[in-house]
């Protein structure tokens, strides 16, 4: 049995949770933004709500970015992915020549 873990299957559960949280915050912000754009003019309360939702997304994205920077497992997976990408690029260019 092969015990090698590929970059695609290596998962940091905290990273996955933070990505899901970030996607939820972005989705909520986008949904409300689309809904509020249907109505003119946008009230002060609606504008404040959009700013709050945008801040929630920015906060979630920042937490995700910090995690990626500080998590040694995520850094390892990222470096491995970069190397795999370089190898496949080199193979592609060698096949062209």
C-alpha positions, 0 to 999 in steps of 0.5 A, spaced: 500 500 500 502 506 498 503 511 504 505 517 500 500 523 501 499 527 495 498 535 496 491 534 493 489 530 499 493 533 505 488 537 509 489 541 515 482 541 518 483 548 521 485 551 514 478 547 511 474 550 517 477 557 516 476 557 508 469 555 509 468 561 514 471 565 509 466 563 504 460 564 508 462 571 510 463 572 502 457 569 500 452 573 506 456 579 504 454 578 496 447 576 497 445 582 501 449 587 497 445 584 491 439 585 495 440 592 497 442 594 490 435 592 488 432 598 492 434 605 491 436 609 495 440 605 499 438 607 506 443 609 512 441 602 515 442 598 509 449 601 508 451 600 515 449 593 514 453 592 508 459 595 511 458 590 517 458 584 513 464 587 509 468 587 515 466 580 517 469 578 510 475 582 511 476 579 518 475 572 516 480 573 510 485 576 515 484 570 520 485 565 514 491 569 511 494 569 518 493 561 519 496 560 512 502 564 514 503 561 521 501 553 520 507 549 518 503 544 515 499 549 511 506 552 509 509 545 507 503 543 503 504 550 499 511 549 498 510 542 495 504 544 491 509 549 488 514 544 487 509 540 483 507 546 479 514 547 477 515 540 475 509 539 471 511 546 468 518 544 466 515 537 463 510 541 459 516 546 456 521 540 455 515 536 451 514 542 447 522 543 445 
